[in-house]
Amino acid sequence: MVFSIIDAMTDGFSRTIERNGLVFVAVFVVLALLNALVVSVGFGSAADTSPVSALVGAVSGLLSIALGLVMIATAVIALRTFASDETETIPREFRSRKIAFATLNVFVGTFVFALLVAVGSVFLLVPGLFLLVSLYYWTVFVAVEDENFVRAFRSSWTLTSGSRLRLFGLGVAVLVAGLAVNGAAALPAVLLGDAAGFVLAQLVAAVVTVYTVATTARAYDQLRGLEHPPDAEPQPGSAGTPA
């Protein structure tokens, strides 16, 4: 068996439009809108040099960081959910099991991952893309397998071995799909005006984000199946079974 790009994309889409997927879309929209509000307040106070404005700016910055961490934690929970068979409810275990550990590892690991890909891209584009594809699934190992980001990099490297070209194709396909959806929503967002258009843009961005996370989790699950294929059911008449 080989990795199927179509299966990963269709599975990701079906999980996105099911109840759990829509819940994550709503959560990401709310968090994005809250962050936009906090950032706007911070920028508004930056023009004023008074102590009160400086305090408001500092608090806004801290709140923005906190919301960013909540977004990471939400992505961790989403990966756990989409990698499982749960479609209607989000188990409490997914929301509580080592969530601080996983969030911190994704936060720090993201900088390390970006640095590794950037260093690879400095020499040539191909090494950068190779590292991107080979290490991409590290976040799933952090979220689902409770690994730290260093071990998760190694696990992703092993998992993607033999399927990297197809995984690169999946990445390109998901990127193109995301760009197409965002592009299709650009004109309606402009016609709706500033506030409504901004909300629509955040909604579309949340849908694309959840679809990307869902597709990543379903691709991981498929790769795990290739790595550890289920035992074939014995056929009648074969050794060790009654005819």
Buried (B, 14 or more C-beta within 10 A) or exposed (E): EEBBBEEBBEBBBEBBEBEBBEBBBEBBBBBBBBBBBBBEBBEEBEEEEEEEBEEBBEBBEEBBEEBEBBBBBBBBBBBBBBBBEBBEEBEEEBBEBEBEBBBBBBBEBBEBBEEBBEEBBEEEEEBBBBBBBBBBBBBBBBBBEBBBBEBBBEBBBEBBEBBBEBBBBBBEBBEEBBEEBBEEBBEEBEEBEEEEBBBBBBBBBBBBBBBBBBBBBBBBBBBBEBEEEEEEEEEEEEEEEEE
